[in-house]
Amino acid sequence: MRVRRFGPIAVALVIGSVFAGQALAGKPRTRHQTVVSIGAVLSRQGSTAVSAYKITSSLYGHGAAVQVAKITGTTFPLTGTDTVTAYYTDGAAVTKDKFTLGALNANGIGIVSGTGKCAGGTGIHKHETCSYKLSGTYNSKTMVSRVTAKGTDTL
């Protein structure tokens, strides 16, 4: 007979999840987002580099990301493209960027700039759209980058 006590609770949970699903299926909402990424190059082969990042999003909290970047050219400023997969509690967000690596200063530090857009994902990020601008620095001696993406996110 204990099972019967949980019947109303189970029904309430199902009804609650249906309403939550309906709320998520409503009108898309655009919000400002800032994502700070701190990471380092894990491997490099030719013009392709793989990096790992600790990320903090103003909308989705803490996560981790993997970047696969391809750099074009051999003299500064270097340009490139990448695909980044960011892993959050609520799913993975995939983005594609175009970036520029500026010339190094006397300490081996260069400026990162660029733009990016959402390119799919899983969980709540599956139908997400976004666009942003990149700014930050990279250290050629330690291979550590700190990049901030600021823009809008529609979900």
C-alpha positions, -999 to +999 in steps of 0.1 A: +000+000+000+030+024+003+031+026-035-002+044-035+012+072-014+036+080-042+009+081-069+000+118-065+037+128-063+045+109-095+015+125-112+026+160-100+061+154-113+049+143-147+025+173-150+053+196-138+077+183-164+051+187-192+046+223-182+084+229-181+087+214-216+059+236-228+076+267-213+109+258-231+090+253-263+077+289-262+090+320-279+128+321-283+145+345-259+176+365-267+201+373-239+235+388-236+262+363-228+299+364-218+321+333-218+356+334-203+380+307-215+414+298-200+433+270-215+463+256-232+474+238-264+475+201-259+489+191-292+500+206-325+506+189-358+514+212-387+489+240-388+463+222-366+462+226-328+440+210-302+434+229-270+415+223-237+398+251-218+381+258-184+351+280-193+327+301-174+295+313-191+273+341-176+243+320-187+253+283-183+279+284-155+311+264-154+322+239-181+350+226-202+358+229-238+379+214-266+391+235-295+404+222-328+420+251-347+436+254-381+459+284-386+466+298-421+497+316-430+532+317-415+537+354-406+519+376-382+491+384-380+480+348-383+444+340-392+425+308-385+393+290-380+382+266-353+354+244-340+349+245-302+327+220-283+318+234-248+304+209-223+280+222-197+256+204-173+227+210-197+244+197-229+272+205-253+274+237-274+293+237-307+306+269-321+327+279-351+351+309-351+373+330-373+402+345-354+434+365-357+465+361-336+484+393-334+522+398-334+540+389-302+553+416-278+587+414-261+573+390-235+559+366-261+523+376-256+500+383-285+464+396-289+435+373-300+405+388-318+377+373-339+341+364-343+320+333-339+286+317-342+267+287-327+267+256-348+245+231-330+250+209-300+231+186-276+205+191-248+192+227-247+220+238-270+207+218-299+187+247-314+206+275-298+217+304-320+244+329-310+270+353-323+299+369-305+332+388-307+364+373-293+391+392-275+420+381-254+457+371-252+479+341-258+513+334-244+537+318-269+560+306-241+535+288-219+509+282-247+482+294-224+453+315-238+427+337-220+399+346-243+365+363-237+335+359-260+308+386-257+276+385-277+240+373-278+225+339-273+189+329-284+173+299-270 
